[in-house]
Amino acid sequence: MRELIKQVSAAVGERRQNILAQLRECIHHNTVNPPGNEEALAQYVGDKMKALGARVEYQYVVPGRPNALCSFRFSGDRPCLLWNTHMDTVPAGNVPWKFDAWSGQEDGGLMYGRGACDAKGSLAGMMGALAVLRDLDLPLRGELLFTPVIWEEGGGKGTAHFVRTGMAGRSPDFAVVGEPTECNVSNAHRGSNRRLVVVHGVAAHSSDPDRGVNSIYRSSRLALGIEELHERLRAKRHPLLGSPVVSVNIISGGTKHNTIPDRTEMTVDRRRIPGEGPRQLDEEIEEIVACLRVSDPTFAYELVNLGMDKEPADTDPSDPLVQTALELCEALSKRPARLIGVEGGTDMTFLTNEAHVPTIIYGPGDMRIAHSVNENVPVDQVLEATAFYASLAALLLGPAGE
Ligand SMILES: [Zn+2]
């Protein structure tokens, strides 16, 4: 591994300017989702990959929004390594930035721009790694399928489409998802349940409240029950992801200042750890309501699924992919490697839960500044990630990778 890392790091060093210029170019493409507008970026990446010898296919998920499927074939059919990252970003926001959000300006070892770390740093790292692999011309086996996808922010529609339409006929043996982990290896992320809870009451004139049933009081009791639930959840713990959490985030109700309200709506966001099922929050709310019905037997409510759920995901820490990645991470960064958990959801969920592919998350930049003003990525981490992606591919697809 040491010899490989030396070779790869030297090649990354030689390509440094090229890798950073491509990252800047990726940032220049405004891919704020909605509407995404990923097509021009997909074309840009696809053209670069074709120049390196890839077969490139565009998989249109919706009109004008393609995943780019870039296939590099080596000797034999197996194994197949999948690289996934996303091209879209969240909006730049209304607060002025230190530098223009689409500039890719470098300052003090950081490159600034919307998407710099989430996830164009990973995108440019993977592009650079493929160039490095071509430069080194190592004897590799099988296939490396590099898939920059659309619409990860707020849905995961690109990767979901790729998985649910049969992964373009492939069955990958392992996958890497490029998202900011500060060049740490992650094998797990949280999932979510989001619900709208409609609480019903009975309207009446507020000069005589006893004739009605106040939906605001009912939903307040439910909201406080959810606050207590959050406290109870501290007793549950995942070694990397910590405790699950829950919160009430929007509440609205009532129609007139002199009318007892008969309808209140609130949204609840529940973050789940592996082992918690798709109906986790529904069951917890049902339990809280069952308690409330002891003193309020007619408590009436509906649960509406907001269609934004993601399943929590994890890959067994003893999986050879995770072990190889950790070993490589340690050798490359020269600091002790430890597995980390990712608190938000990622497209890994589709790869592990639906396609059952062992998957890790790895990329440059810090997830905590991902959606904030002055988003940036440390240039050194982009280069470290480039070396990581290239070396991991060489280890997994190389002659000793069996
Ligand atoms: Zn992301």
Residues whose N, C-alpha, C, O or C-beta is under 5 A from the ligand:
A	BS01	ZN	D118 A119 E179
